[in-house]
Each structure stands twice: as structure tokens, then as C-alpha cells.
Amino acid sequence: MTDLFIEKGGKKLRCGFTTGSCAAAASKAALLMLIENIEIHVVTIMTPKGIPYNAEITDITQNREEGYISCAVIKDGGDDPDVTTGTRIVAKVRLKDLPGITIDGGEGVGRVTKPGLDQPIGEAAINSVPRKMIKENLEEILESHGMSGKGVLVTISVPGGEELAHKTFNPKLGIVGGISILGTTGIVEPMSDEALLETIRVETKVRIALGRDILFAAPGNYGLSFLKENYGIDESLVVMSSNFIYDTVRIAVAEGFKRLLFVGHIGKLVKVAGGIKNTHSMYGDHRMEILSEISQACLDDQTFLMIKDKLSECVMTDEAVRIINETGKGAMVFQKMAEDIKFNIEKWSEGQLTAEVIVFSNENTELVATARAHEYVKEA
């Protein structure tokens, strides 16, 4: 297989191929071996991105008495930190008399138990693009061999997939028993922002499909832990936005939410108060500058001058919280910060969302909340 590289952040990174591409390649190889009565060790498919995938075929098992052949493709995620890299994606293929391609999941492939996902409840978590790839490749083989009247039953399995799924979002999304067979382009791009955004979008779809009226969101695990420990809110109810605050707001609007509760550490959310849409440090820090501007707006000149230099020298926001609180006006400063966060989130939603905010500091201590934030928590 010829490696595919992309440039990202000044580095040359190797791309990989999705579980969907692996499943399609294994399915194609198995059907060819079944029809032609040969062993195939390399097969080529075309990915939806238009890039060919020359997949190595392993673990070939033939059972002519039962009329099936199975084989595997080992998932290679390239330089992406993908938990499925090294996993065997197995396709078991048999012919059937009735026309049509039937695709199901076996061992290690999850089952959908909640609405709002790519597949209906009860179906194997093999998404629509991988299903289309499998179907098109197998139909092409049947046609080329004069067997268009025949059908094919394909079972995709992933040995060890059930254990692997605990390292993914699947249990939170309501996919049980294994991993998902995924991919929209067939290619895994390392450190893909698009993949993270798609996860946020899928999680948001699930919440709206479950009838949730308020979207609960947090930048990371600290926010999830805060809500769990302080309010008993299950982590499965909360969408993790990572640094994509603006994008999460836009996704919430697109999926039909009218109310949003954003919960996070001051180190992340203070950036939102300053209008920063993505809180990753590559887009700038500015935490202390923003806190300084808010403090100046709330404090008298003399008090602000006393803390101005101290704030500019701070490295961590928790230390800045201590300095501001020592003025005796911390509640006023942080209330304005929370209102600024709320204002920017609602502005980004173009008036389609009512937002409430809870900000915490060190040791999961609640620092400030907007007026109706706790009402939203009670509705969880």
C-alpha cells in the first residue's frame, strides 16, 4: 500500500483508512474468493474520497460445506491516535438465492439502542457510508461474474471489539456490545478536527432524539466530573465540546435545541468571555488579558491598579481567581465574566438559543453561575 501523507502544523503525517474501508475491502476479497475458488492476499477498493485502498488480506477461513468464506483486514489509522488501529476487521460472506446485499454485525460490532444515530435502533452500528461501500463493491463483483440474480449475506465482526468499545464514545451514545464501523471519506486524517466535530454532532443528535429539551455541554472531562460530583448529572447527558465552543453552539442550533447549559473551568470559559470561538491555545491564550479587562470594568481605579501587574504575571487562572477575590469584589468580577460568556454564546447562536453558564475553579469549586443555570440543572 502506498502511504498517503498530509501536512498539518508543519508536520508530515501519515493518513490511514477507516474501519468502513477495511470492512468493504474484506467483504470484496471474501466474495471474490468464494466465487473464483482462489485465495486473495491483496484487494483494491476505491474510497469515497477517490483514493484507492490496496488492502492486505489476512485470516482467510474457507468453509465450502457451509458455503462461506471469511477474511480480515487489519485497521491502520496512520499517525492518528486511533484506538482501533491494529484491530482485525473481519468479513464473513455467503451467497443467497434472493437478490440483494444483506449486511449485519457479528462479534465485537455494536448494536444501536438509542434514536438519533446513523442507523435505526436494533441495527448493527455499521454506518451508512460503509454499508454503501460494501454494497457497491459486492454488486460490481456479482455483475462482472454474471450473477446479478444472486444475493450476498455479509457479517462484519471485530474480535475484541466489545472490550475496545469502552475506550470510545459508544457506551455514552447508546451503542452496546462493540465498536462502530465508521467513515465518510474512507480515509483517516491524523488529528482530524472534522472527526471531533462529527462526534459532537452525533452526540447532539442523540440528545435531541431522546427528547432532551436542554443541551448540557462541557469542554472536557473536568466539566463532566463537576456536574456528576456536584449535581449528580450523569455524564451520558453531557456533550463534550472539546475546544470547539462556537461550533458546538452552531451544532446545537442546527439540531433544534433552544436552551443550552455550558459548564466548564474558568481556564477555558474565560476565553469565551473575550469572544474567542475556539479555546485551543494555538488560537491564542489571552486569559489574563480578558480577566484584566473584566476586572478593570468592575473595580475602582485604585483597586484595579493594585492587582493589574499581579494578574499579568499569573500563569494559572486559579491563582488569578485568588488575587481578584482578595479585592473583596470577586463576586462582581466573575458575575460579569459569566454574563459575557452567556452573551457571546447567545450571539453566536444568532438569537436561536438561550444560554446559561456555570464556571468552576480549582478542586471543582463553583465560582459563578448565571441567573437560571441552576434551574436548568434541576431539569436534567
Rosetta blueprint (number, residue, H / E / L):
1 M L
2 T L
3 D L
4 L L
5 F E
6 I E
7 E E
8 K E
9 G L
10 G L
11 K E
12 K E
13 L E
14 R E
15 C L
16 G E
17 F E
18 T L
19 T H
20 G H
21 S H
22 C H
23 A H
24 A H
25 A H
26 A H
27 S H
28 K H
29 A H
30 A H
31 L H
32 L H
33 M H
34 L H
35 I H
36 E H
37 N L
38 I L
39 E L
40 I L
41 H L
42 V E
43 V E
44 T E
45 I E
46 M E
47 T L
48 P L
49 K L
50 G L
51 I L
52 P E
53 Y E
54 N E
55 A E
56 E E
57 I L
58 T E
59 D E
60 I E
61 T E
62 Q E
63 N E
64 R L
65 E L
66 E L
67 G L
68 Y E
69 I E
70 S E
71 C E
72 A E
73 V E
74 I E
75 K L
76 D L
77 G L
78 G L
79 D L
80 D L
81 P L
82 D L
83 V L
84 T L
85 T L
86 G L
87 T L
88 R E
89 I E
90 V E
91 A E
92 K E
93 V E
94 R E
95 L E
96 K E
97 D L
98 L L
99 P L
100 G E
101 I E
102 T E
103 I E
104 D E
105 G E
106 G L
107 E L
108 G L
109 V E
110 G L
111 R E
112 V E
113 T L
114 K L
115 P L
116 G L
117 L L
118 D L
119 Q L
120 P L
121 I L
122 G L
123 E L
124 A E
125 A L
126 I E
127 N L
128 S H
129 V H
130 P H
131 R H
132 K H
133 M H
134 I H
135 K H
136 E H
137 N H
138 L H
139 E H
140 E H
141 I H
142 L H
143 E H
144 S H
145 H L
146 G L
147 M L
148 S L
149 G L
150 K L
151 G E
152 V E
153 L E
154 V E
155 T E
156 I E
157 S E
158 V L
159 P L
160 G L
161 G H
162 E H
163 E H
164 L H
165 A H
166 H H
167 K H
168 T L
169 F L
170 N H
171 P H
172 K H
173 L H
174 G L
175 I E
176 V E
177 G L
178 G L
179 I E
180 S L
181 I E
182 L L
183 G L
184 T L
185 T L
186 G L
187 I E
188 V E
189 E L
190 P L
191 M L
192 S L
193 D H
194 E H
195 A H
196 L H
197 L H
198 E H
199 T H
200 I H
201 R H
202 V H
203 E H
204 T H
205 K H
206 V H
207 R H
208 I H
209 A H
210 L L
211 G L
212 R L
213 D L
214 I E
215 L E
216 F E
217 A E
218 A E
219 P L
220 G L
221 N H
222 Y H
223 G H
224 L H
225 S H
226 F H
227 L H
228 K H
229 E H
230 N H
231 Y H
232 G L
233 I L
234 D L
235 E H
236 S H
237 L H
238 V E
239 V E
240 M E
241 S L
242 S L
243 N L
244 F E
245 I H
246 Y H
247 D H
248 T H
249 V H
250 R H
251 I H
252 A H
253 V H
254 A H
255 E L
256 G L
257 F L
258 K L
259 R E
260 L E
261 L E
262 F E
263 V E
264 G E
265 H E
266 I H
267 G H
268 K H
269 L H
270 V H
271 K H
272 V H
273 A H
274 G L
275 G L
276 I L
277 K L
278 N E
279 T L
280 H L
281 S H
282 M H
283 Y H
284 G L
285 D L
286 H L
287 R H
288 M H
289 E H
290 I H
291 L H
292 S H
293 E H
294 I H
295 S H
296 Q H
297 A H
298 C H
299 L L
300 D L
301 D H
302 Q H
303 T H
304 F H
305 L H
306 M H
307 I H
308 K H
309 D H
310 K H
311 L H
312 S H
313 E H
314 C L
315 V L
316 M L
317 T H
318 D H
319 E H
320 A H
321 V H
322 R H
323 I H
324 I H
325 N H
326 E L
327 T L
328 G L
329 K L
330 G H
331 A H
332 M H
333 V H
334 F H
335 Q H
336 K H
337 M H
338 A H
339 E H
340 D H
341 I H
342 K H
343 F H
344 N H
345 I H
346 E H
347 K H
348 W H
349 S L
350 E L
351 G L
352 Q L
353 L L
354 T E
355 A E
356 E E
357 V E
358 I E
359 V E
360 F E
361 S L
362 N H
363 E H
364 N H
365 T L
366 E E
367 L E
368 V E
369 A E
370 T L
371 A L
372 R L
373 A H
374 H H
375 E H
376 Y H
377 V H
378 K H
379 E L
380 A L
